[in-house]
Amino acid sequence: MELGGWIKGWRKTMESEIWAESPAYFKIWCWCLFRANRKAVTVYGVNLKRGQFITSTNGGSDETGIPRATFHRALNWLRSRGMIDAEVRRRFTIVTVCNYVTYQELGSDGETQVSTQVSTQVSTQVSTEVEPDGEEKKGEGRREEKVSLPNGSDLSGASTVTDPTRTQFGFPVSRGGTWYLTTKKYEELVDSFYPLNVDGELKKARQWLRDNPGRRKTPGGMPKFLSNWLGRASDKSTTRPNPQDKVAAMIEERKLRDLGESNGQR
């Protein structure tokens, strides 16, 4: 990786959720920003867009100096907040920094796009009351300049979370409504079922509930349902036969058979 150039860092990050998290999480978030390609490139025959890069858990752990398990948890945490997305492939993972283009495309002083959004919001949302003689009313019609960025995001690049105690994973439950997985429970599941792809399994569980409305759980039964779902997925991944073990067993069986034939001939 070429270490050159620079990226923009937003002061608003100090008010975002990651600022209060473990320093390792913030380090990995910065690492993602630094590793993201500033222009479209082709790596290993894969066409990458701006804001994307290729990595692996082992490679990322080595580059950042952060233990593999912590690195894995941090990436899952960033994904749950909508800060990154990850496409896991057989030999590597494609990481996408969400909203990368938005935050790296602003003017050189970082104000061009923001000022445009401010003026747009002011003109569309604020109206100044005017007296019949054409004068503004004193103390009324003051303009409140609030900057709103696309996709409900703040300047740190993270999606705005209305309730920081819950994740983006919402599941349909019995009698209607949606039950959201809490941040605390999500991190507990990631720790308990490492190295299982928890995000992928949660999406499968959510789709299963959508397709089977008659078997949806109550809000109180969802934690147990997800734990059981991930437990079965983990068992399947660990009990899958290893081809090398199968070959070794065949060789051992052949040795025992040959030994039996040899003893029978004596």
Secondary structure as UniProt FT lines:
FT   HELIX           11..15
FT   HELIX           17..20
FT   HELIX           23..35
FT   STRAND          41..43
FT   TURN            44..45
FT   STRAND          46..48
FT   TURN            50..51
FT   STRAND          52..55
FT   HELIX           57..64
FT   HELIX           68..80
FT   TURN            81..82
FT   STRAND          84..88
FT   STRAND          93..97
FT   TURN            98..99
FT   HELIX           100..104
FT   TURN            108..109
FT   HELIX           112..125
FT   TURN            132..133
FT   TURN            138..139
FT   HELIX           150..152
FT   TURN            155..156
FT   TURN            164..165
FT   STRAND          166..172
FT   TURN            174..175
FT   STRAND          178..182
FT   HELIX           183..192
FT   TURN            193..195
FT   HELIX           198..211
FT   HELIX           213..215
FT   HELIX           219..221
FT   HELIX           222..239
FT   HELIX           243..265
//
